[in-house]
Each structure stands twice: as structure tokens, then as C-alpha cells.
């Protein structure tokens, strides 16, 4: 998939192309050889067709110029002290890669295709430093070719991938959307194989986390401030209203879509660490263009298909089925998006047909994030299911409730309020199991929460403590008088 080059890089390259270089002075200083200069002049500032013919007539010598070989240094190593030459040659190399596929393939087949470039990626306090930016652009394209054309450079790929990912992560963490877009487009160029996606996932704290922050900004919600997301409340805002441009949003979604092809590897981690299903459902609701909708639908389908047991319940909780029904009225024209929409709908319909209200509640608790879904306020649900909740899988759900309540939820206090509500209902319906809940620390925790500044949490915790006290008093009143 070909993407337009980032505007930031294009402007930088144009500026460097216009600068004069004292090539003869570099030869006199023995920075480069006269043979190097003749090769450069034969392809610099000439018509594309002439350049292509010149290189294709002697590909090996131009590969040696750029990467070294037969005892000669790469020009990037030879001219290491001449920053102007390094910059110019990085731009020229990028142009050659764009215009001459046979050269790109030959570069990728070199025994050490990345060796001259990796030292140029060195981290700098200034993320706008020119040489690393230009280097990553060239390196990502050579890597992209090397990954899909097996060669003897597998060990070099293993060395290069983590380094370019680390460098690009510094750009993606920048507040500059132009630098973020450079990182994301170059990630996308490299994420073409299982190997590159696996390494990206392994380094996800630096590679993926900044991209999720961009998506959360687009959705209008930060991690743990998902009250609006989990409520399923409709919104008229667009995903681009969060300060994220449409192109950057599309490119980030493209990277996540590429990653979703490793669904078994990444699905549960994406959900546990980023609540990916609720985030994507919300982004789908706000999607400003059909091209972003297509990527969201396809990514969800990849993830849900590979992780049915764990992610389908999360999709139901996120109200994805009802959103898909609504989307069928949007009159999508993209055939791939329509196909994915229908397949997702069928997948979720088949799942929901077999689910009971208890299954939905249990799935919600297992996600570790509660919302005011219907069971929490339904007296009939609690009368019919409270005992089962306490006994299922040897008390798995109360243990999960205790784990949820152990967190502070500073940015989403409603989770604590809902958990207190559930504890109150359990005590009310199955009072003889109070000791089981006390052993999990739930009584002590709801008493602590009576001091919470949040009014809803205080009210729900007070109600839970009230149920405990009510049954404690009733139990004492039943004792025989002495």
C-alpha cells in the first residue's frame, strides 16, 4: 500500500536538494574518491529516465557506493565528518529507492544492507535533527523490501528492526503531528511480515502506547476516563475534533490494522492494556470517513475472529452489535467495508444468541471495567443469579470484584460506585455468604469508600455497608435471650 510521503520530510528533502555541495573540495580532502564523485555526478540532477538507465547498467557499483563492498567504504562511512554530504546522499538515496526498484532489491540483498545507516539513527535530544529523520526514511524502505525478499540478511534485520522502532517511537511521542505522521508511515512500511509485527509488539510499550494515546485523543477519552465510552452514549462530534488530523488518524489506524493480522498474539494484550474493543467501537461511531471506517471494521473482525472467547463478550458490552445495526443505514459504498460489516454482524449475532444475562454480567466483570449495564440495577437479575455469582468457578467473580475495587479509579469513579452496588446486592440476596465476601476484603473496602469525595461512590458504599449492618442486626436479634 503506497502512501504519500509526509509533508515534513518532503519539505526537508527539497531544502537539501537546493543546497550547493563542494564535491571537488571533498575529493581534495580525500573525504570521497574521484570515482565516487563521478558516480554521483552521473545520477545527480539528471532526468529520471537517464538516472535509471545509468544505474541499471551497473547496479553493483552503485550498491557499493551506498553500502560499501569489495574492501571499499560506504560513502556514508567515508564522509562521516561532512554532515552536508551525508544529508545530500540520504536524500539522493531516497530518490533512487523511489524510482528504481531493481536498485532497492539489490540494496536489500547486500550482505550488510543496514550497516551504514544504523549509526546515523543515534538518539538526539532534538527529535527534529535532520540526519536521523532522513536515515529512518531510507532505512524503513530498504527494510520493507528486505523483509519480503528472503536473503542472507536475516540477522541484520533482527538487529535493525528494534533500533528503527526505538527511533521512530521518539517521533511518535512528539507533540508535533508532522513528526508523528513520519513515525506512523514508516512503521507501516515495515510492518509487512509476521517477524516485523512480532518485534513491534514485543516493543509495544514504546511503539504502540503512543499510537493508542493518539487514538484516545481522537476519541475524546484518556485511559481510565471511559465513562462516556462505556456508557455507549451517542455523540455528534467527529474523531478529528480531538485535535488529530484525518490523515494522521488514518495512518495510525493503518498500523493497528496491520498489527491485527497477528490477532492471536496481540488481541488479549490490546484488550487488557488498552480496552481496544470499547475504544474501536467508539471510534467507529465517530468515524469521519469511509476509509477510516473500513480499517476499524477490518481490525475488529481480525481481533474478534482470533479471540472469540475473550473479545466477543467485550464487544457485546461495548454495544458493538447495536452500532453495527445502525451502520447498515449509512449506505457504505466500499465493498470491503460492507463485507466486513456483514461478517461482523453475523459473528456477533451467533454469539449473542447463546448468551444469558448472567453470561453478560460475568463477561463484564472479567473485563475488569464496570459500567451501568442493565443487570446492575435489575432486582430480578440479582434474585436469580446472586448465589451463582458467588459460587461460579469457586468464587471467581467476587475475587474479580475485589480486584476491581482495590484500584483507585481516579479518572473513572463510577466503576467503584457500580462495584459497591453489586456488593450490596450480593449481601442482600445471599446474606449467609457475607463471610466469603469479608475474607476477600470487600467489607473493609466498602467501608473505606464511605469517605470518598465522589458523591455516587459514597452513596453506593453506604448502601452496601447498610446491607451488612442490617443482616448483622437481624442475626443478633435472632439469638436466644440469656
N, C-alpha and C positions, 0 to 999 in steps of 0.2 A: 504494500500500500504506500503510494507516494504522497508525501505531504509537502506543502510549500515551505521553503526554508524560513526559519524565524527571522523576522524583520531586523531584529537587533544584530544578528550575525551578518545579514546581507549588507547592512549599512557599514559595519566594521570592515568587511571584506572590500567593499567599494572604496573606502577611505584608504586602505593599504595598497590597493592596486594603483591608486593615483600617486603614490609617493615615489620619488626617484631613488634608485639604488645605485651606489657606486660599485658596480660589479668589477671593473678593472682594478679599482683600489683593493678589493677583496682578493683578487688574483695576485697583485703585487705583494700583499701582506701574507700570501700563502694560506689565506683562510680557505679558499677553494682553489681548485686546479683550473688551468685553462680549458681542459677537456670538459670539466663540469660546466664552465661558463658557456662553451659552445653548445652543449646540450640544452641548457636553459634558454639561450637566445633562439634556438631552433623552434621552440614551442611557446615562447612568451610573446604576447602582443601580436599574434598571428590569427588568421581565420580558423574557426573550429575545425573545418574540414582538413585544412593543411596540417594543423596540430595533430589531428587523429591519424592522418597518413604517415606523418613523421614518426610517431610513437609506435604505430603498428608495424612499421618496417624494422624496428629494433627495440622491441618491448623489453628485452632483458637488460639492455644498457640503461634504460630509464628506471627500471626497478632497482638496479644497482645504484643509480644516482640518489634515489629517495630512501632506500633501505640499506644500502651497502652490499658488498659481496665481493668474492674473489680477492680478499685482502684489502679492499677499499672501504673507507668510512662512508656512512650515510652523510649527505650534505647537512642534515640536521645536527649530526655529531661534529662534523668538521667546522661548521660555522657557529658553534655553540656560544661564542662570545659576541656574535653580531646579531643582536636582537632584531634589527631591521630585516636582515636576510632570513632569519627563522620565520618571522611573521609573513614575509612575502612568499616564501616557499610553502608555508602551510596553506595560504590562500590558493596558490597555484596548484598544489596537490589536490585540494578540494575541487577545483575546477576540472582537473584531469579525471578524477574519480566520477564526477557527474557526467562527463562527456564521453569517456572511453571505457566501456565495460571490460574489454579484454585486458586493459591495464589493471583495473581493480581486481580482477580474478588472479592476475599474475602476482600482484602485491599480496593477496591473501594466501597464495601458495608458497610464498617465500618462507625459508626455514625459521626466520625470526621477524615476522611481519610487524610486530608492535614495539620492538626494542628501541627504535629511535624516539618513539613518541611518549612512552610511559614516563621518562624523567621530566618531560615538558608539562606533565599534568600536576606537578608538585603543588601542594596546597599553598594558597596565599591568603593573607588576611583580607585582601581586596578581591572579592568574587568577580569583579569586572576586569581583572587582569587579562590582557589580550591573548598572550600565548597559550595559557591553559584553555581558554574558550575556543580558540581556533583548533587546538590539538584535539579536544574532545570531539569536535565536529568531524575531523578527518578520521580519528580512531574509531568512532562509532560506526562509520560507514565501512571501513575495512573489516571491522569485527562482524558486522552484519553479513558481509559476503563470506567471511571465513567460517562462520557458524553453519551455513547451509551448504558449504562445499567441503566435505571431509578432506583433511590433509594431514601432514605430519606436524601441524602446529597446534595440536590439541592441548599440549602442556602450556603453550604460550597463551592460548585462550583462557585456560584456568588461571593463569597469572594476571591477565589483563582485565577480565570481567570485574573482579572485586575492586580493582583500582579505578576503573572508569565509573562504576556505580558510586563509589565513595566520593569522587569528584563531583559527579552530577548531583548528588544529594546536597552538596553545599549550595548549588544553584537553586534547587527546588525549595530550600529553606529560606531563600532570599525573599524580601518583600516586593521585589521588582518582578512584575508579571512577565516582562520580556525574558529575564533570566530563567524564571520558572518554565516558560514555554520551551526554551532551549533544552533544559534538562529533560522535560517530558518527551519532546520529539526524539531526542537521542536515545532515551530509554526505549521508546517504541521501535526505533531502528534496530536495536539489539535484541529485543525480546521475541525472537523468531523461532527459538527452539526450546525444547524441554530443559536443556542444560542451562541456557541463559535465564530462563524463568525460575529455575530452581535456585540459582545463585542469588537472583533478585529477591526471592522470598526469604532465603537464608539471611540476607542483609536487610530485612524489611523494616527494622527499627529506623534505619537511616534512609532507605529507598522509598518504602511505602508510606510510612507515617506522615511525611509532609504532604503527600498527594491526598491522603484522606482528609487532612486539615483543609486543603483547597476545596474538596467536595463538601465538607461540612460548612465552610464559609458560603458556598453556593446555595446550600440548603437552608441557611439561616440558623443553624444549630451547631453548638460545640459538643464535644464528647460529654456525656452525662447531663446535658441540658436538653434532653429529648422529650420533654413533656408535650411539646407541640407535635413532634414526630409520632410518638406513641399514641397520642390521642386520635391520630388519623384525621385531625381537623383539616378541612379544605382551606385552600389559600389561593388568592388571586395573584400573588407575587410570582415572579419568574425566577428560575435558578440563577439568572445573571444579575438579579437585583442584589445579590450578596457581595457585589464588587468583583466577581470573577467573570472575565470576558468569555464570550461564546467559544472562541477558538481554543482558549486555554482549557475550558471545561470539556470541550470535545476531545482534546488531546489527552487529558487526564483519564477520561472515560475509556479512551482507546487503549491506554496502557493497562488499565484494570481489566478490560475485555481480553486482552492478550493473556494476562495472568490467569483469567478464569478458565482457560483451557487446561490448566493443572488443577481442576476443581477438587479432586480428592486430596491433593496436597494442601491447598490453601483455604478450602471452604470453611471448615470449622474454626480455623485460626482467624479468618476475616470476621466471622460472626462473634467469636469470643472477645476479640480485641477491639472490634470497631462497630459492632451491631450493623453489619453490612446490609442485611436484608431490610431493616427499617429505614436505613439511610437511602438505599437504592429505590425503595418504594416511594419515599418522599420526593426524591429527585425525579422519578418517573412522573409523579403527579405535577411537578413544576416544569418538566422538560420543555425548553423553549423551541426546539426544532426537531424535525423528524429524524435527523441524523443522530442526535443525542438519544432520542427515544429508542432507535434501533440498537445502539450499543448497550443501553440499560437493559432492554428486554433480552438480548442475546447473553449478556453476562449473567443475569438472573437465571436464565434457563440452564446455562452451563453449571452454575453453582448448585442449583436445586436438584438437577438430574444426578449430579455426582454425590450429593449428600442428602438424600431423601429423608432419612430417619431424623437427622438433626435440624435441617434447614426448612423442611416443609412446615413443621409446626410454627417456626418463627415467621414464615411468610403469611400464615393464616392470622397470627397475632398482629402482624403489621397491616392487616386488611388488604393484602395484595389481591385476593380474589375479587373483591368488590371494585377495586380500582381497574382491574383488567376488564371487567364488565363495562365500566364507564368508558374505557378507552376504545371499545368497539364502536362507539358512536363518533369517534374522532375522524373516521374515514381516512385511515392511513393509506398511503399510496405505495410505500416501499414494500415490495413483495417479501423480502427477508423479514422485515419487522412484522408484517401480517402473519407470516408463518410462525414466527416465534411467539407472537401474541396468542395464536390459537393453540399452539403446543403447550405453552404455559398454563393456559386456561384449562385444558384437558387434564394436565398433570395435577393441578390443584383441585379440580372437581373430583377426580378419582380419590384423592387423599381425603378431602373433607367428607365424602360420603361415608367413610368408615369411622369418623371421629365422633366421640361423645363429648358432652360438656366437660366431664372430668378430664378427658384426654387434653382438651384445650387448656384447661387450668394447669394441669401438670406440665404441659409444654411451656407455658408462660413462666412458671416458677423455675423451670430448668434453664430458661434463658438468662436468669439472674437479674432481670429487669422487669418490674411490675408496672402495669398501667391499670386504669379503671375499666377493665373489660367487664362484660356483663356478669360473670359468675361472682365477682367480689361482693356485689350488692344484692344478690339473689338469695333470699332466705330459704327457698325450696332447694337450691343447689347445696347449701350447707347442711340442711336437714338430711339430705340423701347421700351426701358424699364426705362429710367431715370425718367419720370413722375410717373410711377407705383412705383418705388423705393421710391420716396418722399411721396407718398400718401398711400401706403400699410399699413394696421393696424395703421392708424393715425400717420404715420411718424416713425414707429418702427425702420426701417433700418437706417435712418440718426441719430437717437438717439444712436443706437448701434455704428455707425461710430464715433460719438463724444466721446463715452465712450472709444473706442479703441484708439483714438488719444490723449485722456487725459493721457495715460500712457507714460512712457519714453522709454520703449522697448530698454533698454541699450544694451542688448545682441542680439537683432534682429531688427535692424533699418529699414530693408526692409518693415516691417509692416507699419511704418509711411509713407514711400515713396508710398506704394500702396494706403493707405488711402488718401493721398494728390492727387494722380492720380484720385481717384474716386470722390473726391470733385470737382476737375477741370472739370470732365466730366458732373457732375450734373449741375454745373453752366453754362457750355457751352450749354447744351441741354435744360435746363428749367430756363433761366435767371430770369424770373419773380418770381421764388421761392427763390431768393437769401436771402430775409429777413428771411425766415424759417430757412435757414442754419446759418445765422448770430445769430439768437436767441439761437441756440444750441452751440454757441461759436466757430463754425468751422472757420469762417473768421479770428478771432483773433488767433486761434491755428495755422493755416497755415502760418500766418504772423510771429509768433514766430519761426516756424520751418525753416524760411529762414536763421536763424542764426546757424542752426545745423552744426556741424563739418562734418557729413556724406554728401558726395557729391550728392548722389542719392536723399536723403531727401531734400536737398537744391534745387535741380533742380525741383523736383516734386512740392514742396511748391511754388516755384517761378512761375511755370506754373499755379497753382491754383489761386494765387494772380493775375496773369496776366489776367485770365478769368474774375475775379471780376472787375478789373480795366477797361477791355475792354468794358464790358457792362455798367459800370458806366459812361465812357466817351460817349458811344453811346447814353445812356439815356439823358445825358446833351445836346448832340448835337441836340437832337430832341425837346428840349424846345424852345418855341417861343422867338424870339428876343424882347427885351424890348426897 
